[in-house]
Amino acid sequence: MQAASGSAAVIGRVWDASNGVERRRVPRYESSGSAVADFGGADGGHVVAGVDLVDSSASGLGFVSPTPATPGQRVRIFLGHSPVPGRSGRVARCFALPGPDGRPRGYRIGLDTGYARAA
């Protein structure tokens, strides 16, 4: 079986503007709604913030947070009123979303949930 080439190879991937390369191997789907994120700290502490969901896939979740995160930081996402996290993983990327005055209006965070890693 031959590998896909050309435009067929990028179906289901999302363009990564930070380095101009297609990085994702599984389809992402637009999401909407809000959730609560629990950002774990290196010192054992936690920061809890309301977040807006942007997209999701079998191996990740994208959201906008008022709180920045560090790549590798552990995050649990709580959906609805459930006491059990709906998703959890590590921050893959975080970048500021500039507001009209140039200051950050939030942070776009990509969470690697790792569910699609098994072969």
C-alpha positions in Angstrom: 0.0 0.0 0.0 1.4 3.4 -1.0 1.5 6.4 1.4 -0.9 9.2 0.5 0.7 12.2 -1.1 -0.2 15.7 -2.1 -3.3 17.3 -0.7 -4.8 14.0 0.3 -2.1 13.6 2.9 -3.2 16.7 4.8 -6.9 15.8 5.2 -7.7 15.9 8.8 -4.6 17.8 9.9 -4.4 21.3 11.2 -1.8 23.8 10.0 0.7 24.8 12.8 1.5 28.4 12.1 4.4 28.5 14.6 6.7 26.5 12.3 4.7 26.1 9.0 4.4 22.4 9.3 1.4 20.0 9.5 1.8 18.3 12.9 -1.3 16.5 13.7 -2.0 12.9 12.4 -5.6 12.6 13.5 -8.7 14.7 12.6 -9.6 17.6 14.9 -13.2 18.6 15.3 -14.5 22.1 16.2 -15.8 22.2 19.8 -17.6 24.9 21.7 -18.7 25.4 25.3 -17.0 25.9 28.5 -15.2 23.7 31.1 -13.1 24.0 34.2 -9.3 23.4 33.9 -7.2 22.3 36.8 -3.6 23.2 36.1 -1.1 21.2 38.2 1.9 23.0 39.5 5.4 21.7 40.0 5.2 22.5 43.7 2.0 20.3 44.1 -0.3 23.3 44.0 -3.1 23.8 41.5 -4.6 26.7 39.6 -8.3 26.3 38.6 -9.7 28.4 35.7 -12.8 28.5 33.5 -11.8 27.8 29.8 -13.5 27.9 26.4 -13.2 24.8 24.3 -12.0 25.3 20.7 -11.4 21.8 19.2 -10.8 18.2 20.1 -9.5 14.9 18.7 -8.7 11.4 19.9 -5.3 12.6 21.1 -5.8 16.2 22.1 -7.9 19.1 23.1 -7.6 22.8 22.3 -9.0 25.6 24.5 -8.6 29.2 25.5 -7.7 30.0 29.1 -7.2 33.2 31.0 -4.2 31.5 32.6 -1.0 30.7 30.8 0.5 27.2 31.0 3.9 25.7 30.5 4.6 22.9 28.0 4.6 19.6 29.9 2.4 20.9 32.6 -0.4 18.5 33.7 -4.0 19.6 33.1 -7.3 18.0 34.0 -10.5 19.2 32.2 -13.8 18.9 34.0 -17.0 19.0 31.8 -20.4 19.9 33.2 -20.9 19.1 36.9 -18.9 15.9 36.9 -16.4 15.4 39.7 -14.3 13.2 37.4 -12.2 14.8 34.7 -13.5 14.4 31.2 -10.0 14.7 29.7 -6.5 15.0 31.1 -3.1 15.4 29.6 0.0 17.6 29.3 0.3 21.0 27.7 1.8 20.6 24.2 1.8 24.3 23.3 0.6 27.6 24.7 0.6 31.0 23.1 -0.9 34.4 24.0 -3.9 35.7 22.0 -3.3 39.4 21.5 -6.2 41.7 22.4 -6.9 45.0 20.6 -4.5 46.9 22.9 -1.7 44.3 22.2 -1.9 42.8 25.7 -3.0 39.1 26.0 -6.7 38.5 26.0 -6.2 34.9 26.8 -4.0 31.9 26.0 -4.6 29.3 23.3 -3.5 25.9 24.8 -3.1 22.6 23.1 -3.4 19.6 25.4 -1.9 16.3 24.4 -4.1 13.6 25.9 -2.1 10.8 24.4 -5.1 8.5 23.7 -4.1 7.8 20.1 -0.5 6.6 20.8 -1.2 2.9 21.0 -0.5 1.0 17.8 
